[in-house]
Amino acid sequence: MDVRFRLEAVSDVVLAREWYDEQRPGLGGDSVRSLEDAVDVIAEFPEAFPEIAAGHRRAILRRFPYFLYYRIGDDGVEVLACLHGARSPSVWRSRG
């Protein structure tokens, strides 16, 4: 299944990667690889992760405290946000 990221979600990923690279060079790349692994699972098994609100699901990244919030539509999966687990759920809810 096709997985598309909203512009806000792309920005989330870029900011997280930059932050991790500031902590330790190369760690940002590791975080992106973890995200790519989750996206691969979502693409193949979009319903593998729990529904946390009507029509919305959350995937937890391995090794990093980030969640991918997404929804499944007729034309594929739309990732609404990639947020640190401590962020308020109101952030992703305001996006979709």
N, CA, C and O atoms as a GROMACS GRO file, in nm:
protein
  384
    1MET      N    1   0.084  -0.117   0.000
    1MET     CA    2   0.000   0.000   0.000
    1MET      C    3   0.089   0.124   0.000
    1MET      O    4   0.194   0.127   0.064
    2ASP      N    5   0.046   0.225  -0.071
    2ASP     CA    6   0.120   0.351  -0.080
    2ASP      C    7   0.113   0.425   0.054
    2ASP      O    8   0.006   0.436   0.114
    3VAL      N    9   0.227   0.478   0.100
    3VAL     CA   10   0.233   0.556   0.224
    3VAL      C   11   0.281   0.696   0.189
    3VAL      O   12   0.390   0.714   0.136
    4ARG      N   13   0.197   0.795   0.220
    4ARG     CA   14   0.230   0.935   0.193
    4ARG      C   15   0.241   1.011   0.325
    4ARG      O   16   0.166   0.985   0.419
    5PHE      N   17   0.335   1.104   0.330
    5PHE     CA   18   0.352   1.188   0.449
    5PHE      C   19   0.298   1.327   0.420
    5PHE      O   20   0.330   1.387   0.318
    6ARG      N   21   0.216   1.377   0.510
    6ARG     CA   22   0.174   1.516   0.502
    6ARG      C   23   0.297   1.604   0.524
    6ARG      O   24   0.395   1.560   0.585
    7LEU      N   25   0.293   1.725   0.474
    7LEU     CA   26   0.405   1.817   0.486
    7LEU      C   27   0.446   1.836   0.632
    7LEU      O   28   0.565   1.843   0.663
    8GLU      N   29   0.349   1.845   0.722
    8GLU     CA   30   0.379   1.862   0.864
    8GLU      C   31   0.456   1.742   0.919
    8GLU      O   32   0.544   1.758   1.003
    9ALA      N   33   0.422   1.623   0.872
    9ALA     CA   34   0.491   1.502   0.918
    9ALA      C   35   0.634   1.499   0.867
    9ALA      O   36   0.725   1.457   0.939
   10VAL      N   37   0.655   1.544   0.744
   10VAL     CA   38   0.792   1.553   0.691
   10VAL      C   39   0.874   1.649   0.777
   10VAL      O   40   0.988   1.620   0.811
   11SER      N   41   0.815   1.761   0.812
   11SER     CA   42   0.883   1.858   0.898
   11SER      C   43   0.916   1.797   1.034
   11SER      O   44   1.024   1.821   1.088
   12ASP      N   45   0.825   1.718   1.090
   12ASP     CA   46   0.850   1.649   1.216
   12ASP      C   47   0.975   1.561   1.206
   12ASP      O   48   1.060   1.561   1.294
   13VAL      N   49   0.984   1.486   1.097
   13VAL     CA   50   1.096   1.393   1.077
   13VAL      C   51   1.227   1.470   1.065
   13VAL      O   52   1.328   1.432   1.124
   14VAL      N   53   1.226   1.577   0.988
   14VAL     CA   54   1.347   1.658   0.969
   14VAL      C   55   1.395   1.715   1.102
   14VAL      O   56   1.514   1.710   1.134
   15LEU      N   57   1.303   1.770   1.180
   15LEU     CA   58   1.341   1.828   1.310
   15LEU      C   59   1.397   1.722   1.404
   15LEU      O   60   1.495   1.747   1.474
   16ALA      N   61   1.335   1.605   1.406
   16ALA     CA   62   1.384   1.496   1.493
   16ALA      C   63   1.522   1.452   1.449
   16ALA      O   64   1.611   1.431   1.532
   17ARG      N   65   1.539   1.437   1.319
   17ARG     CA   66   1.671   1.394   1.269
   17ARG      C   67   1.779   1.496   1.306
   17ARG      O   68   1.887   1.458   1.351
   18GLU      N   69   1.750   1.623   1.287
   18GLU     CA   70   1.847   1.727   1.320
   18GLU      C   71   1.881   1.725   1.469
   18GLU      O   72   1.997   1.738   1.507
   19TRP      N   73   1.779   1.708   1.554
   19TRP     CA   74   1.802   1.705   1.698
   19TRP      C   75   1.892   1.588   1.734
   19TRP      O   76   1.987   1.605   1.811
   20TYR      N   77   1.863   1.469   1.681
   20TYR     CA   78   1.945   1.352   1.713
   20TYR      C   79   2.087   1.367   1.660
   20TYR      O   80   2.182   1.324   1.726
   21ASP      N   81   2.104   1.427   1.543
   21ASP     CA   82   2.239   1.448   1.490
   21ASP      C   83   2.318   1.546   1.576
   21ASP      O   84   2.440   1.536   1.586
   22GLU      N   85   2.249   1.642   1.638
   22GLU     CA   86   2.317   1.734   1.730
   22GLU      C   87   2.364   1.661   1.856
   22GLU      O   88   2.466   1.697   1.914
   23GLN      N   89   2.289   1.560   1.897
   23GLN     CA   90   2.326   1.484   2.016
   23GLN      C   91   2.446   1.394   1.989
   23GLN      O   92   2.537   1.382   2.071
   24ARG      N   93   2.445   1.332   1.872
   24ARG     CA   94   2.556   1.246   1.830
   24ARG      C   95   2.551   1.232   1.679
   24ARG      O   96   2.451   1.186   1.624
   25PRO      N   97   2.657   1.270   1.610
   25PRO     CA   98   2.658   1.259   1.464
   25PRO      C   99   2.623   1.116   1.420
   25PRO      O  100   2.679   1.018   1.470
   26GLY      N  101   2.532   1.107   1.325
   26GLY     CA  102   2.490   0.977   1.272
   26GLY      C  103   2.365   0.922   1.339
   26GLY      O  104   2.298   0.835   1.283
   27LEU      N  105   2.333   0.971   1.458
   27LEU     CA  106   2.216   0.920   1.528
   27LEU      C  107   2.087   0.959   1.455
   27LEU      O  108   1.988   0.885   1.459
   28GLY      N  109   2.088   1.073   1.390
   28GLY     CA  110   1.971   1.115   1.311
   28GLY      C  111   1.942   1.017   1.200
   28GLY      O  112   1.826   0.986   1.172
   29GLY      N  113   2.047   0.968   1.134
   29GLY     CA  114   2.029   0.867   1.030
   29GLY      C  115   1.970   0.739   1.087
   29GLY      O  116   1.888   0.674   1.023
   30ASP      N  117   2.013   0.703   1.206
   30ASP     CA  118   1.958   0.584   1.272
   30ASP      C  119   1.808   0.602   1.297
   30ASP      O  120   1.730   0.509   1.280
   31SER      N  121   1.770   0.724   1.339
   31SER     CA  122   1.628   0.748   1.366
   31SER      C  123   1.545   0.738   1.239
   31SER      O  124   1.433   0.688   1.241
   32VAL      N  125   1.601   0.785   1.129
   32VAL     CA  126   1.529   0.777   1.001
   32VAL      C  127   1.517   0.632   0.956
   32VAL      O  128   1.414   0.593   0.901
   33ARG      N  129   1.620   0.552   0.977
   33ARG     CA  130   1.611   0.410   0.942
   33ARG      C  131   1.505   0.340   1.026
   33ARG      O  132   1.433   0.253   0.976
   34SER      N  133   1.494   0.376   1.152
   34SER     CA  134   1.389   0.320   1.237
   34SER      C  135   1.251   0.359   1.183
   34SER      O  136   1.160   0.277   1.180
   35LEU      N  137   1.238   0.483   1.141
   35LEU     CA  138   1.112   0.530   1.082
   35LEU      C  139   1.082   0.453   0.953
   35LEU      O  140   0.968   0.412   0.930
   36GLU      N  141   1.182   0.434   0.870
   36GLU     CA  142   1.163   0.361   0.745
   36GLU      C  143   1.118   0.217   0.771
   36GLU      O  144   1.034   0.164   0.698
   37ASP      N  145   1.172   0.155   0.875
   37ASP     CA  146   1.128   0.020   0.912
   37ASP      C  147   0.980   0.018   0.947
   37ASP      O  148   0.906  -0.071   0.905
   38ALA      N  149   0.937   0.117   1.024
   38ALA     CA  150   0.794   0.125   1.062
   38ALA      C  151   0.708   0.150   0.938
   38ALA      O  152   0.600   0.092   0.926
   39VAL      N  153   0.755   0.234   0.848
   39VAL     CA  154   0.679   0.263   0.726
   39VAL      C  155   0.666   0.137   0.640
   39VAL      O  156   0.562   0.113   0.580
   40ASP      N  157   0.772   0.056   0.634
   40ASP     CA  158   0.766  -0.069   0.559
   40ASP      C  159   0.657  -0.161   0.615
   40ASP      O  160   0.583  -0.223   0.539
   41VAL      N  161   0.649  -0.170   0.748
   41VAL     CA  162   0.545  -0.253   0.809
   41VAL      C  163   0.407  -0.196   0.779
   41VAL      O  164   0.315  -0.270   0.745
   42ILE      N  165   0.392  -0.065   0.791
   42ILE     CA  166   0.264  -0.001   0.763
   42ILE      C  167   0.222  -0.024   0.618
   42ILE      O  168   0.105  -0.052   0.591
   43ALA      N  169   0.317  -0.014   0.526
   43ALA     CA  170   0.286  -0.034   0.384
   43ALA      C  171   0.236  -0.176   0.357
   43ALA      O  172   0.144  -0.196   0.278
   44GLU      N  173   0.296  -0.273   0.423
   44GLU     CA  174   0.258  -0.412   0.400
   44GLU      C  175   0.137  -0.456   0.483
   44GLU      O  176   0.052  -0.532   0.436
   45PHE      N  177   0.132  -0.407   0.606
   45PHE     CA  178   0.025  -0.446   0.699
   45PHE      C  179  -0.032  -0.321   0.767
   45PHE      O  180  -0.006  -0.300   0.885
   46PRO      N  181  -0.107  -0.240   0.696
   46PRO     CA  182  -0.152  -0.112   0.751
   46PRO      C  183  -0.234  -0.124   0.879
   46PRO      O  184  -0.240  -0.029   0.957
   47GLU      N  185  -0.297  -0.236   0.901
   47GLU     CA  186  -0.380  -0.252   1.021
   47GLU      C  187  -0.304  -0.320   1.135
   47GLU      O  188  -0.364  -0.359   1.235
   48ALA      N  189  -0.173  -0.334   1.120
   48ALA     CA  190  -0.092  -0.402   1.222
   48ALA      C  191  -0.083  -0.325   1.353
   48ALA      O  192  -0.066  -0.384   1.459
   49PHE      N  193  -0.095  -0.194   1.345
   49PHE     CA  194  -0.082  -0.112   1.465
   49PHE      C  195  -0.220  -0.074   1.517
   49PHE      O  196  -0.316  -0.068   1.441
   50PRO      N  197  -0.229  -0.048   1.647
   50PRO     CA  198  -0.361  -0.025   1.708
   50PRO      C  199  -0.428   0.104   1.664
   50PRO      O  200  -0.363   0.206   1.638
   51GLU      N  201  -0.558   0.095   1.656
   51GLU     CA  202  -0.639   0.214   1.630
   51GLU      C  203  -0.653   0.287   1.763
   51GLU      O  204  -0.698   0.230   1.862
   52ILE      N  205  -0.613   0.414   1.765
   52ILE     CA  206  -0.615   0.491   1.890
   52ILE      C  207  -0.728   0.593   1.894
   52ILE      O  208  -0.759   0.648   1.999
   53ALA      N  209  -0.789   0.617   1.780
   53ALA     CA  210  -0.906   0.705   1.767
   53ALA      C  211  -0.974   0.660   1.639
   53ALA      O  212  -0.915   0.589   1.558
   54ALA      N  213  -1.096   0.701   1.621
   54ALA     CA  214  -1.172   0.658   1.503
   54ALA      C  215  -1.094   0.681   1.375
   54ALA      O  216  -1.072   0.795   1.334
   55GLY      N  217  -1.051   0.571   1.312
   55GLY     CA  218  -0.981   0.578   1.184
   55GLY      C  219  -0.836   0.618   1.192
   55GLY      O  220  -0.772   0.634   1.088
   56HIS      N  221  -0.781   0.634   1.309
   56HIS     CA  222  -0.642   0.677   1.326
   56HIS      C  223  -0.563   0.572   1.403
   56HIS      O  224  -0.611   0.514   1.500
   57ARG      N  225  -0.440   0.548   1.357
   57ARG     CA  226  -0.354   0.446   1.417
   57ARG      C  227  -0.221   0.506   1.457
   57ARG      O  228  -0.183   0.615   1.412
   58ARG      N  229  -0.150   0.434   1.544
   58ARG     CA  230  -0.021   0.481   1.594
   58ARG      C  231   0.080   0.368   1.590
   58ARG      O  232   0.057   0.260   1.645
   59ALA      N  233   0.192   0.394   1.524
   59ALA     CA  234   0.304   0.300   1.521
   59ALA      C  235   0.417   0.356   1.607
   59ALA      O  236   0.447   0.475   1.600
   60ILE      N  237   0.477   0.271   1.687
   60ILE     CA  238   0.588   0.313   1.773
   60ILE      C  239   0.719   0.275   1.704
   60ILE      O  240   0.736   0.162   1.658
   61LEU      N  241   0.811   0.371   1.696
   61LEU     CA  242   0.940   0.343   1.634
   61LEU      C  243   1.027   0.263   1.729
   61LEU      O  244   1.021   0.282   1.850
   62ARG      N  245   1.105   0.174   1.674
   62ARG     CA  246   1.201   0.097   1.755
   62ARG      C  247   1.317   0.187   1.792
   62ARG      O  248   1.366   0.265   1.710
   63ARG      N  249   1.359   0.175   1.916
   63ARG     CA  250   1.480   0.241   1.966
   63ARG      C  251   1.466   0.391   1.988
   63ARG      O  252   1.552   0.451   2.052
   64PHE      N  253   1.362   0.450   1.938
   64PHE     CA  254   1.342   0.594   1.952
   64PHE      C  255   1.200   0.619   2.006
   64PHE      O  256   1.106   0.550   1.968
   65PRO      N  257   1.186   0.717   2.094
   65PRO     CA  258   1.055   0.740   2.157
   65PRO      C  259   0.961   0.824   2.070
   65PRO      O  260   0.905   0.924   2.116
   66TYR      N  261   0.945   0.783   1.946
   66TYR     CA  262   0.860   0.856   1.852
   66TYR      C  263   0.746   0.768   1.804
   66TYR      O  264   0.759   0.646   1.794
   67PHE      N  265   0.635   0.832   1.774
   67PHE     CA  266   0.517   0.765   1.721
   67PHE      C  267   0.485   0.820   1.583
   67PHE      O  268   0.499   0.940   1.558
   68LEU      N  269   0.443   0.732   1.494
   68LEU     CA  270   0.386   0.773   1.365
   68LEU      C  271   0.236   0.763   1.378
   68LEU      O  272   0.182   0.656   1.409
   69TYR      N  273   0.167   0.871   1.354
   69TYR     CA  274   0.021   0.875   1.356
   69TYR      C  275  -0.026   0.875   1.212
   69TYR      O  276   0.018   0.957   1.131
   70TYR      N  277  -0.116   0.782   1.180
   70TYR     CA  278  -0.160   0.770   1.040
   70TYR      C  279  -0.304   0.724   1.031
   70TYR      O  280  -0.364   0.679   1.128
   71ARG      N  281  -0.356   0.736   0.909
   71ARG     CA  282  -0.489   0.684   0.881
   71ARG      C  283  -0.485   0.613   0.746
   71ARG      O  284  -0.407   0.648   0.657
   72ILE      N  285  -0.572   0.515   0.734
   72ILE     CA  286  -0.582   0.435   0.612
   72ILE      C  287  -0.699   0.487   0.530
   72ILE      O  288  -0.810   0.499   0.581
   73GLY      N  289  -0.673   0.517   0.405
   73GLY     CA  290  -0.778   0.564   0.315
   73GLY      C  291  -0.790   0.472   0.195
   73GLY      O  292  -0.716   0.375   0.181
   74ASP      N  293  -0.882   0.504   0.108
   74ASP     CA  294  -0.902   0.424  -0.013
   74ASP      C  295  -0.782   0.429  -0.106
   74ASP      O  296  -0.755   0.334  -0.179
   75ASP      N  297  -0.708   0.540  -0.102
   75ASP     CA  298  -0.594   0.557  -0.192
   75ASP      C  299  -0.459   0.536  -0.122
   75ASP      O  300  -0.356   0.574  -0.177
   76GLY      N  301  -0.458   0.477  -0.003
   76GLY     CA  302  -0.333   0.447   0.066
   76GLY      C  303  -0.334   0.496   0.209
   76GLY      O  304  -0.439   0.523   0.268
   77VAL      N  305  -0.215   0.508   0.263
   77VAL     CA  306  -0.197   0.550   0.403
   77VAL      C  307  -0.144   0.692   0.403
   77VAL      O  308  -0.056   0.728   0.325
   78GLU      N  309  -0.200   0.773   0.493
   78GLU     CA  310  -0.153   0.910   0.510
   78GLU      C  311  -0.095   0.925   0.650
   78GLU      O  312  -0.165   0.905   0.749
   79VAL      N  313   0.034   0.960   0.657
   79VAL     CA  314   0.099   0.984   0.785
   79VAL      C  315   0.074   1.130   0.822
   79VAL      O  316   0.111   1.221   0.748
   80LEU      N  317   0.011   1.149   0.937
   80LEU     CA  318  -0.026   1.283   0.982
   80LEU      C  319   0.086   1.348   1.062
   80LEU      O  320   0.105   1.470   1.055
   81ALA      N  321   0.160   1.268   1.139
   81ALA     CA  322   0.261   1.324   1.228
   81ALA      C  323   0.362   1.218   1.269
   81ALA      O  324   0.333   1.098   1.269
   82CYS      N  325   0.480   1.265   1.303
   82CYS     CA  326   0.585   1.183   1.364
   82CYS      C  327   0.630   1.262   1.486
   82CYS      O  328   0.707   1.357   1.475
   83LEU      N  329   0.580   1.221   1.603
   83LEU     CA  330   0.598   1.302   1.724
   83LEU      C  331   0.661   1.223   1.838
   83LEU      O  332   0.643   1.102   1.851
   84HIS      N  333   0.736   1.294   1.919
   84HIS     CA  334   0.793   1.236   2.039
   84HIS      C  335   0.677   1.188   2.128
   84HIS      O  336   0.572   1.252   2.134
   85GLY      N  337   0.697   1.078   2.194
   85GLY     CA  338   0.592   1.020   2.277
   85GLY      C  339   0.543   1.110   2.389
   85GLY      O  340   0.432   1.091   2.439
   86ALA      N  341   0.623   1.207   2.430
   86ALA     CA  342   0.582   1.297   2.537
   86ALA      C  343   0.499   1.415   2.487
   86ALA      O  344   0.443   1.490   2.568
   87ARG      N  345   0.490   1.432   2.355
   87ARG     CA  346   0.411   1.543   2.300
   87ARG      C  347   0.263   1.518   2.320
   87ARG      O  348   0.217   1.404   2.325
   88SER      N  349   0.190   1.625   2.330
   88SER     CA  350   0.046   1.617   2.349
   88SER      C  351  -0.023   1.556   2.227
   88SER      O  352   0.012   1.591   2.114
   89PRO      N  353  -0.119   1.467   2.248
   89PRO     CA  354  -0.194   1.411   2.134
   89PRO      C  355  -0.272   1.516   2.056
   89PRO      O  356  -0.314   1.492   1.943
   90SER      N  357  -0.292   1.631   2.115
   90SER     CA  358  -0.367   1.736   2.044
   90SER      C  359  -0.294   1.780   1.919
   90SER      O  360  -0.356   1.832   1.826
   91VAL      N  361  -0.162   1.761   1.913
   91VAL     CA  362  -0.083   1.802   1.795
   91VAL      C  363  -0.127   1.722   1.673
   91VAL      O  364  -0.160   1.780   1.570
   92TRP      N  365  -0.128   1.588   1.684
   92TRP     CA  366  -0.166   1.509   1.566
   92TRP      C  367  -0.315   1.520   1.538
   92TRP      O  368  -0.357   1.518   1.423
   93ARG      N  369  -0.394   1.533   1.644
   93ARG     CA  370  -0.539   1.544   1.624
   93ARG      C  371  -0.576   1.669   1.546
   93ARG      O  372  -0.672   1.669   1.469
   94SER      N  373  -0.500   1.777   1.564
   94SER     CA  374  -0.528   1.901   1.493
   94SER      C  375  -0.495   1.890   1.344
   94SER      O  376  -0.534   1.976   1.266
   95ARG      N  377  -0.424   1.784   1.305
   95ARG     CA  378  -0.384   1.767   1.166
   95ARG      C  379  -0.478   1.677   1.088
   95ARG      O  380  -0.463   1.665   0.966
   96GLY      N  381  -0.572   1.616   1.152
   96GLY     CA  382  -0.655   1.533   1.069
   96GLY      C  383  -0.762   1.461   1.137
   96GLY      O  384  -0.837   1.388   1.073
   0.00000   0.00000   0.00000
